[in-house]
Amino acid sequence: MCDMSLLSINNISKSYAAVKVLNGVDLNIMPGDKIALIGDNGAGKTTLLRLIAGSESPDPECGSIQLARGTMVGYLQQQLDHLSANSDFALEDPEITAVEQELLNLQAELGNHTDDLILEELMQKYASAQDHFEALGGFSFRQRLETTLNAFSLDETTIRRPLEYLSGGERMRVALARLLLRSPDLLLLDEPTNHLDQKAIDWLEDYLNKITSAVLFVSHDRAFINQVASKTAELNAGKIRVYAGNYTQYLEQKAFEEKTLERRIDHIEKKLQRQEEITQTMLSHRKIAQYHSSEKKEGRISDELTALRNFKRSSHKRMSFNTAQQPAQTGSRREQTVLEVKDLTVRFAGESDAIFENLSFNLIKGKHLVLVGKNGCGKTTLLKTLMGEIPQNKGTIRTAANLTFAFLGQEAKFDDYEKTVLEQLLFLKSQLTAAEARSELARFGFSGDAVFQKTGSLSGGERSRLFLCALLQDRPDVLFLDEPTNHLDIYSRELLEDALNIFTGTILAVSHDRYFIEHIAEEVWGMFDSGIAVFSNIAEYREAEKEADRKKAEIAKSGLDQELAEKQAGEPAAAELTPEMPQWDKNAICLYPLLTDLKQYPRSRTERRRMVADLNQLLRKVESSLASHQEEKTSLEKNFTRVDSGEIYHDYAELLQIIETEELLYLQLMEVAEDIKS
């Protein structure tokens, strides 16, 4: 392994029963690498991460996985059942907490003993525990914890709840926050953006770009890969090919490779054609020896051509919306409104606040639109209301005559999962013959024996493709899509984008997939409290969203400040209940300027944690200085009889003053620490 490598994987294979998932994989990870691992669902991406993390073992006698000595690996899994649910504080680092408690216990013991030998032994233990605490990043842990909590929108109430009571999204954010707080040398992240809102994704992108740790991450979020990856590793047919750059650069390199391959195939085809002509010429002239020689050469060229064609042949099936499935286009779409919405309001029974209210807009025939907004703002509700599944409380929805609507939700659901793919389509669309159904399925990536798979064995992406295939048999004029890229791997997302881009009907899609939005949306509709705003692209919407968040924060802050002032004015006695911070000695402040920040006791848990961290840091400095000054005092005392100059006594007196100041300060800091704990 290269001395500079954090991780070196050489010729690793992994099989499950008779199925070989990984076959001779090689990968080298250097410090600071940010590598995106991409590939089809089931290609083995998660398996590779598990092998690196040590939670699974490769096939015996097949290569090696070598980590540089001392490398700390952090692994974020997709399934979070492994998280401990015992801690009452989900983000508390157990090791840091244990060492922190050890320091507090030693502090208490130091205050209870006067024997020099015992004190010296305790000080050595304390110094060792402090070194351990510092190595774990304990002194900066509270500050990093607060920053991470804010980034992932985790509040005190959420993080204090046992993990078994957290939602899937909360568990994912807690797991990711816990992992990042440990600052490992190598981060293994399996779909890290799952369940994160855009604010958290933005923060994570910025964080990963700033850290020096190496990162190997699996993601189907192409915009996230573009922002983070310095390399893109494609896992296909059990092997890895690494490309320099992010996803867009990977696509450019793949396109160049394909063009080069096409030119190579064209060259070999012409070469084979010439060789076939030579072979026929030798045969016609009855030059048997030369004929057999030419025939063998022709066979070698033919084998080379077959290998190149097999390499080119993609295992990914293309989806296409056949002309027969396209809604007819008549006249200028600019003149044709397919849907007119005025003053639409939806409020669920028993709820005082509306999901949305007074929405007005028009859908124009043939236009492709994407609806975006924060989670819970009502995007899915709006689609279902337009489809008639949810009644409105107010407003009107008018549609053009003779239009067909279709809806694909976040999850494709079927009544009977025992049916095969072919049986499912024939059941849903009984007007099709078996031959017609197989032809339609082939357009959506189901060909050969794939049509005989049971629906229950399909992946989420395959179910979505099957459901979409059935929907489009009705030739809908308007297609509503709710997070259509959920459960799809990158290749399936691209296939869907290609298909939607040639769909001539109207599309209104809800999506958080920035790459998908950029590639299919003619306009981006952003849902805000004030209604729907139209943007030309997702970047414009994001800027507007940030500005709206900033204004909300300013309004909220001004409201809180006013409320606090009113409360303090109405309850003057409350401030008197807060203990007063000690009056720090001027000499102590000169020695330890950090004391100027310790003016009053904290009011909130967050401030209390921050002050505890400051106190621990200060106590460590005072103890270290005291130990040094005590040694200096002992040294001066030994030299009293050996030195004639009176300067030593002057130094000794100053040193005693410093020691007295530090001892008093130490006791005061201990009292403050106890007050905060209580």
DASUL-V461645 format. One record per residue. RES is the residue in one letter. PHI is phi in whole degrees, -180 to 180 (* if undefined). BURIAL is + if it has 9 or more other C-alpha atoms within 8 Angstrom, else -. Layout:
# DASUL-V461645
res: [RES/RES]
phi: [PHI/PHI]
burial: [BURIAL/BURIAL]
This chain:
# DASUL-V461645
res: [M/C/D/M/S/L/L/S/I/N/N/I/S/K/S/Y/A/A/V/K/V/L/N/G/V/D/L/N/I/M/P/G/D/K/I/A/L/I/G/D/N/G/A/G/K/T/T/L/L/R/L/I/A/G/S/E/S/P/D/P/E/C/G/S/I/Q/L/A/R/G/T/M/V/G/Y/L/Q/Q/Q/L/D/H/L/S/A/N/S/D/F/A/L/E/D/P/E/I/T/A/V/E/Q/E/L/L/N/L/Q/A/E/L/G/N/H/T/D/D/L/I/L/E/E/L/M/Q/K/Y/A/S/A/Q/D/H/F/E/A/L/G/G/F/S/F/R/Q/R/L/E/T/T/L/N/A/F/S/L/D/E/T/T/I/R/R/P/L/E/Y/L/S/G/G/E/R/M/R/V/A/L/A/R/L/L/L/R/S/P/D/L/L/L/L/D/E/P/T/N/H/L/D/Q/K/A/I/D/W/L/E/D/Y/L/N/K/I/T/S/A/V/L/F/V/S/H/D/R/A/F/I/N/Q/V/A/S/K/T/A/E/L/N/A/G/K/I/R/V/Y/A/G/N/Y/T/Q/Y/L/E/Q/K/A/F/E/E/K/T/L/E/R/R/I/D/H/I/E/K/K/L/Q/R/Q/E/E/I/T/Q/T/M/L/S/H/R/K/I/A/Q/Y/H/S/S/E/K/K/E/G/R/I/S/D/E/L/T/A/L/R/N/F/K/R/S/S/H/K/R/M/S/F/N/T/A/Q/Q/P/A/Q/T/G/S/R/R/E/Q/T/V/L/E/V/K/D/L/T/V/R/F/A/G/E/S/D/A/I/F/E/N/L/S/F/N/L/I/K/G/K/H/L/V/L/V/G/K/N/G/C/G/K/T/T/L/L/K/T/L/M/G/E/I/P/Q/N/K/G/T/I/R/T/A/A/N/L/T/F/A/F/L/G/Q/E/A/K/F/D/D/Y/E/K/T/V/L/E/Q/L/L/F/L/K/S/Q/L/T/A/A/E/A/R/S/E/L/A/R/F/G/F/S/G/D/A/V/F/Q/K/T/G/S/L/S/G/G/E/R/S/R/L/F/L/C/A/L/L/Q/D/R/P/D/V/L/F/L/D/E/P/T/N/H/L/D/I/Y/S/R/E/L/L/E/D/A/L/N/I/F/T/G/T/I/L/A/V/S/H/D/R/Y/F/I/E/H/I/A/E/E/V/W/G/M/F/D/S/G/I/A/V/F/S/N/I/A/E/Y/R/E/A/E/K/E/A/D/R/K/K/A/E/I/A/K/S/G/L/D/Q/E/L/A/E/K/Q/A/G/E/P/A/A/A/E/L/T/P/E/M/P/Q/W/D/K/N/A/I/C/L/Y/P/L/L/T/D/L/K/Q/Y/P/R/S/R/T/E/R/R/R/M/V/A/D/L/N/Q/L/L/R/K/V/E/S/S/L/A/S/H/Q/E/E/K/T/S/L/E/K/N/F/T/R/V/D/S/G/E/I/Y/H/D/Y/A/E/L/L/Q/I/I/E/T/E/E/L/L/Y/L/Q/L/M/E/V/A/E/D/I/K/S]
phi: [*/-60/-58/-87/-75/-80/-143/-131/-111/-127/55/-87/-128/-147/-123/-120/56/-94/-97/-93/-82/-116/-138/70/-79/-123/-158/-124/-116/-100/-55/86/-62/-122/-112/-91/-103/-120/161/-61/-59/87/-74/113/-64/-65/-58/-63/-62/-66/-65/-66/-71/88/-82/-137/-115/-72/-58/-63/60/-130/69/-154/-123/-121/-102/-62/-59/82/-74/-93/-108/-116/-127/-100/-91/-70/-90/-109/-67/-75/-65/-71/-108/-83/-73/-81/-129/-59/-100/-67/-81/-58/-70/-63/-62/-64/-69/-62/-66/-60/-63/-64/-64/-67/-61/-63/-65/-61/-79/-103/-125/-121/-67/-61/-66/-66/-63/-63/-65/-66/-65/-64/-64/-65/-63/-65/-66/-64/-61/-64/-62/-67/-62/-81/78/-65/-69/-102/-62/-64/-65/-65/-62/-62/-62/-68/-59/-62/-63/-100/54/-104/-100/-59/-62/-66/-73/-89/-80/-58/-61/-69/-99/-89/-72/-59/-66/-66/-63/-63/-68/-64/-62/-68/-63/-61/-67/-66/-67/-82/48/-69/-73/-131/-99/-111/-120/-106/54/-68/-88/-58/71/-96/-81/-66/-62/-68/-64/-58/-64/-64/-59/-64/-63/-66/-73/-90/-73/-89/-63/-80/-134/-118/-132/-96/-157/-103/-85/-68/-67/-63/-60/-61/-80/-111/-73/-99/-142/-125/-107/-96/-102/-146/53/83/-125/-114/-124/-100/-118/-73/99/-87/-66/-61/-68/-61/-62/-63/-67/-64/-63/-65/-61/-66/-65/-62/-66/-62/-64/-65/-63/-60/-64/-68/-60/-66/-64/-66/-61/-64/-67/-63/-64/-64/-61/-65/-63/-61/-69/-66/-91/56/-94/-63/-61/-66/-61/-64/-64/-66/-64/-65/-63/-61/-64/-65/-66/-64/-63/-62/-66/-61/-62/-66/-66/-65/-66/-73/-62/-79/-83/-92/-80/-84/-93/-148/-93/-59/-53/-65/-97/-83/-67/-70/-106/-129/73/-79/-66/-62/-95/-119/-97/-91/-149/-122/-118/-134/51/-78/-133/-129/-135/-74/-58/85/-100/-80/-93/-78/-64/-155/-148/58/-81/-137/-169/-124/-100/-98/-56/83/-85/-109/-124/-124/-98/-127/162/-66/-58/89/-81/109/-64/-64/-59/-62/-59/-68/-68/-63/-81/89/-80/-123/-76/-88/-86/-157/98/-129/-127/-118/-118/-67/-70/60/-103/-111/-112/-138/-133/-116/-81/-67/-131/-82/-116/-127/-76/-132/-87/-82/-67/-75/-58/-65/-62/-63/-68/-66/-70/-74/-129/-69/-73/-84/-83/-60/-66/-66/-63/-65/-65/-65/-63/-61/-68/-111/89/-109/-133/61/-72/-61/-73/-100/-69/-74/-59/-66/-91/-77/-73/-59/-66/-67/-65/-63/-65/-65/-64/-65/-59/-68/-58/-76/-67/-88/49/-65/-85/-128/-117/-99/-127/-113/49/-69/-90/-57/74/-97/-77/-59/-65/-66/-63/-66/-63/-63/-61/-59/-66/-67/-68/-103/-75/-88/-82/-88/-126/-125/-117/-102/-158/-106/-78/-61/-67/-60/-61/-61/-95/-122/-88/-80/-141/-112/-103/-99/-91/-120/-59/-85/130/-102/-114/-101/-129/-81/-158/-70/-64/-63/-62/-61/-64/-65/-65/-63/-65/-65/-63/-63/-66/-62/-64/-65/-65/-63/-66/-64/-67/-67/-61/-67/-63/-65/-63/-66/-68/-66/-68/-85/-131/-66/-71/-63/-65/-71/-75/-76/-62/-84/-72/-56/-82/-72/-62/-59/-65/-66/-64/-63/-75/-134/-58/-61/-62/-64/-84/-96/-104/-150/-70/-69/-99/-115/-64/-63/-65/-64/-63/-65/-69/-60/-63/-63/-63/-61/-64/-69/-59/-63/-64/-64/-64/-63/-66/-59/-61/-67/-69/-64/-64/-65/-61/-61/-64/-64/-62/-68/-99/-57/-84/-99/-114/-84/-68/-78/-63/-65/-72/-64/-62/-65/-65/-63/-64/-62/-64/-64/-63/-62/-62/-69/-65/-64/-61/-60/-65/-63/-64/-64/-63/-61/-61/-66/-62/-66/-63/-77]
burial: [-/-/-/-/+/+/+/+/+/+/+/+/+/+/+/-/-/-/-/+/+/+/+/+/+/+/+/+/+/+/+/+/+/+/+/+/+/+/+/+/-/-/+/+/+/-/-/+/+/+/+/-/+/-/-/-/-/+/+/-/-/+/+/+/+/-/+/-/-/-/+/-/+/+/+/+/-/-/-/+/-/-/-/-/+/-/-/-/+/+/+/-/-/-/-/+/+/-/+/+/-/+/+/-/-/+/+/-/+/+/-/-/-/-/-/-/-/+/+/-/-/+/+/-/+/+/+/-/+/+/-/+/+/+/-/-/+/+/+/-/+/+/-/+/+/+/-/+/+/+/+/+/-/+/-/-/-/-/+/+/+/+/+/-/-/+/-/-/+/+/+/+/+/+/+/+/+/+/+/-/+/+/-/+/+/+/+/+/+/+/+/+/-/-/+/+/-/-/+/+/+/-/+/-/+/-/-/+/-/-/-/-/+/+/+/+/+/+/+/+/+/+/+/+/+/+/-/+/+/+/+/+/+/+/+/+/-/+/+/+/-/-/+/+/+/+/+/-/+/+/-/-/+/-/-/-/-/+/-/-/+/-/-/-/+/-/-/+/+/-/+/+/-/-/+/+/-/+/+/+/-/+/+/-/-/-/+/-/-/-/+/-/-/+/+/-/+/+/-/-/+/+/-/+/+/-/-/+/+/-/-/-/-/-/-/-/+/-/+/-/+/-/-/-/+/+/+/-/-/-/-/-/+/-/-/-/+/+/+/+/+/+/+/+/+/+/+/-/-/-/-/-/-/+/+/+/+/+/+/+/-/+/+/+/+/+/+/+/+/+/+/+/+/-/-/-/+/+/+/-/+/-/+/+/+/+/+/-/-/+/-/+/-/+/+/+/+/-/+/-/-/-/+/+/+/+/+/+/+/+/-/+/-/-/-/-/+/-/+/+/+/+/-/+/+/+/-/-/+/-/-/+/-/-/-/-/+/+/-/+/+/+/+/+/+/+/+/-/-/-/+/-/+/+/+/-/-/+/-/+/+/+/+/+/+/+/+/+/+/+/+/+/-/-/+/+/+/+/+/+/+/+/+/+/+/-/-/+/+/+/+/+/+/-/+/+/+/+/+/+/-/-/-/+/+/+/+/+/+/+/+/-/+/+/+/+/+/+/-/+/+/+/+/+/+/+/+/+/-/-/+/+/-/-/+/-/+/+/-/+/+/-/-/-/-/-/-/-/-/-/-/-/-/-/-/-/-/-/-/-/-/-/-/-/-/-/-/+/-/-/-/-/-/-/-/-/-/-/-/-/+/-/-/-/-/-/-/+/+/-/-/-/-/-/+/-/-/+/-/-/+/-/-/-/-/-/+/+/+/+/+/+/+/+/+/+/+/+/+/+/-/+/+/+/-/+/-/-/+/+/-/-/+/-/-/+/-/-/-/+/-/-/-/-/-/-/-/+/-/-/-/+/-/-/+/+/-/-/+/-/+/+/+/-/+/+/-/+/+/-/-/+/+/-/-/+/-/-]
